[in-house]
Amino acid sequence: MEHRSARFLSQRQREALDGFLCVLPWLIGFLVFTAGPMLASLGLSFTKWNLLQPPVFNGIANYLRLIQDPLFWHSLRVTVVFTLISVPARLGLSLTLALLMISPLRGMNTFRTIYYLPAIIGGVPMALLWMWVFNSDHGLLNYILSLMNIAGHNWLHDPDWAPWALIIIRLWSVGFPMLVFISGLQNIPPHLYEAAEIDGANGVDKFFHITLPMLSPTLFFVLVTQLIEALQVFDIVFALSPGTLGAPLRSLLVYILYFYQVGFRQFEMGYASALVWVLLMIILGLTALAFRSSNLWVFYESEVKK
């Protein structure tokens, strides 16, 4: 009996060892390329380092400097405004497209592919394409407006219109949230709609009383991911203003672009590390707030079954 028990334990140990060996490559990659750099940047945020000389510890001076830095507050404001406008707009547009794409029409898979294509285009190529669209002299958008006798705008060189141009670019690439919403819509049991129709519910009633509640877990996932993505927008803005970062008049100076300017143009890597950690705390706080509020509006079917 004891011999069988020892053999059983040794088998469990071998299974545990096999499992550990399977995750070991990922674990090494996480420690070397993610956790290690994160801890290093946390340490550097308490130093003054110009990349050429050894770091010098300066306590919380970098974080105190943030409070008095007008560009920090400006970049944070630009990022928050962009997030507050672009995230709800992307959610609404992607959900609308998803509702259209689940229609049982011929060739719908082709339309899904077409709408998803912008999502696989890199940020810089996409920005270059839209720079031509928004060109004030021979751009496509102003040409279309001229056909309707509407005066065009100097989109990328006007501080009042440049943020809206960035939002339009973000709205163009809604392929990923659209596919996530399509997956969520296809998982809604059809008999719920059939029962609602028997009770006399119209399309609006079915959307607000069936679709949205059943889709709320998917909506929550898309909301959190899009929120994090919007707060870290960089590549598109960097390509739109390659000469003077954040131009025109710093209307496109988003948070990560300011971090890049401080760290890789001014070579103040200690201060740049502090900027990154403040953004991380903001993202963690907003994510925690979203999870905390999910009890009020996210509906899980398993809760009803219990």
Secondary structure as GFF3:
##gff-version 3
##sequence-region A 1 306
A	DSSP	alpha_helix	2	30	.	.	.	ID=ss1
A	DSSP	pi_helix	31	35	.	.	.	ID=ss2
A	DSSP	alpha_helix	36	44	.	.	.	ID=ss3
A	DSSP	beta_strand	47	48	.	.	.	ID=ss4
A	DSSP	beta_strand	56	57	.	.	.	ID=ss5
A	DSSP	alpha_helix	61	68	.	.	.	ID=ss6
A	DSSP	alpha_helix	70	101	.	.	.	ID=ss7
A	DSSP	alpha_helix	108	116	.	.	.	ID=ss8
A	DSSP	three_ten_helix	117	120	.	.	.	ID=ss9
A	DSSP	alpha_helix	123	133	.	.	.	ID=ss10
A	DSSP	alpha_helix	140	147	.	.	.	ID=ss11
A	DSSP	three_ten_helix	155	157	.	.	.	ID=ss12
A	DSSP	alpha_helix	162	172	.	.	.	ID=ss13
A	DSSP	alpha_helix	175	186	.	.	.	ID=ss14
A	DSSP	alpha_helix	190	198	.	.	.	ID=ss15
A	DSSP	alpha_helix	203	206	.	.	.	ID=ss16
A	DSSP	pi_helix	207	211	.	.	.	ID=ss17
A	DSSP	alpha_helix	212	231	.	.	.	ID=ss18
A	DSSP	alpha_helix	235	240	.	.	.	ID=ss19
A	DSSP	alpha_helix	255	264	.	.	.	ID=ss20
A	DSSP	alpha_helix	269	297	.	.	.	ID=ss21
A	DSSP	alpha_helix	301	305	.	.	.	ID=ss22
###
